[in-house]
Amino acid sequence: MSGNKKGCSTTSQKHRNFVSEPMGNRSVRDVPGIGPVQGRRLEEQGINRADQMLGQYLVSGRDQGRFQGYLKNTTGANAKQQSDAYNGMRDWTDNNM
């Protein structure tokens, strides 16, 4: 559950669950790469739901550098967290939009 376990899989269970389910009113903390600290920082900025983060992803033009820069500046997310969140948003939009 800690997410620290490394394996051969390229996606986490959190990623697979996020990508395979409707966005609905899911918490921003359900987004891959967003843990308690990043979730709290996003919530302090008014980003409470995953669909609000999806809006930020779309506003960034789906650009990896811009979206990850937004996460770094807003939440202090590290490179892996930024990448996980970007990949989650990219894969969700590929599957659902």
N, C-alpha and C positions, 0 to 999 in steps of 0.2 A: 503493500500500500504506500510505502514511502516514495516510490518512484525512483529510488536509487539503484535498483537492481538492473544490471546491464545484461543484455542477452543478444542473440542473433537477430531478433525481430526488429524491424525498422520502425514499427509503430507501437505505441503503448495501448493498453486496454482502454484507457481514458480517451485516446485518440479514436480508436475504433468505435467506441460508444458514441462519441460526439459526432463523428462523421455519418454514422448510420441512422441517427434519430433526428426528427424534426427539431427545429430551433425552439419553437414555442416560447415559453417564459423562463427558459433555463437560466440559471445563475451564471454570471461571468466566470465564476470559479469552476464551472464545468468545462471551460475551454482548455484544451491541452496547453501545458506550459504555464498556466495561471494557478498558482498556489495561494495559500492564505495571505501572504504578505502582498503579492501583486494584486490579488482580488480586493483586499482592503484599500489599497491605493487607488485602484480603478473606481471603487465605490465612492471614495472620497471625492473623486472627480465627476461623479454622477453617472458612471458606467456601471450599472447594477446587473444588467442582463446580457447574455451572449449575443442577442440580436443587436444590441447597441455597439458591441465590439465589432460585429459584422459590418455595421455602418461605417466604423472607422476604417476597416479593411477596404471597403468599397470606395470611400472618400480618398484613400491613399492610391486609388487606381489599381488596386491589387498588386502594387509594387512591393516586392519583398523588402528592399532597403528602407523605403518610406514607412511601411507598417512596423517593421522591427525597430526603427528609430523612434517611432511614436511610443512603442512599448518601453523601450529603454528610458526615454525621457519622462514618461508618465509613471512608470512603476519601478524602475531600476532593474528590470528583468535582465538576467544574464543572456549570453548568446544562445545557449541551448533552449532556455525558456522562450526567447523571442522566436527562434526557429520552430519550436513545437507549436506555438500559437499560430504562426504564419501558415505552417503546413496544415493545421487543423482547419483554419478558415479557407485555405485554398481547396482542400479536399472536400469540405462541406459544400462550397459553392459549385465545385465541379459535379458533385452528385445531386445537387438540389436546385440549381438555377439554370 
